[in-house]
């Protein structure tokens, strides 16, 4: 079954490998109607994507972002939709986050070097167009033959419980929700199935502006989807989601169109953002 909505996509401006133009051409070839580009800590790919999208029929691009946050020492990713990307204060906040990411990535490279792995910071930095993230380190490890794919790099070296992992400063989740709301956006939890005490977290975040969460996501099982749908109904929030596509080449990577929320859910989000869409 082909899904017409994907609200969780990445380009090479963060840790994806496709340019915004390549990503838009791909989703159009898959007959998607509503998408959101949600790069990590940057909106710098949106202008190119929207320029390409404006020349095409039946495609609406929602400006998005993905932020790494933390609540009670648990890492929680937050998606923002409809933010005012031209707000200078917002862009300064994102620049600060990107600078912290770069410092963090350098520390991981140094730790890998101390473990005897011959990759360099210059090599990693050259793989990034804008935001430097752990997947760029993974690609450097792949290039040197230490691992075969991104997943293996995370499992073996740089994942959250791997030998070269170094924690980094993150926004408090509730502060990130409030920040997105301040800049005219709405927020949604990314890949929430593994979040402990999810319902307690929702009780805290919804009054501050959280409007939904990924339900139709990646390779979530039907059981996971149904459980998350029940929670969405209980809290009266939107069931959103998408592929979380990076074009990373990982085994069994989910591609745009293979998973996503119903078209109505995408239109409801557009309505919430005071957007209009013509899918005729």
Buried (B, 14 or more C-beta within 10 A) or exposed (E): EEBBBBBBBBBBBBBBBBBBBBBBBBBBEBEBBBBBBBBBBBBBBBEBBBEBBEEEEBBBBBBBBBBBBBBEEEBBBBBBBBBBBEBEEBBEBBEEBBEBBBEBBBBBBEBBBEEEBEBEBEBBBEBBBBBBBBBBBBBBBBEEEBBEBBBBBBEBBBBEEEEBBEEBEBBBBBBBBBBBBBBBBBBBBBBBBEBEEBEEBBEBBBEBBBBBBBBBBBEBEEEBBEBBEEBBEEBEBBBBBBBBBBBBEBEEBBEBBBBBBEBEBBBBBBEBBEBEBEEE
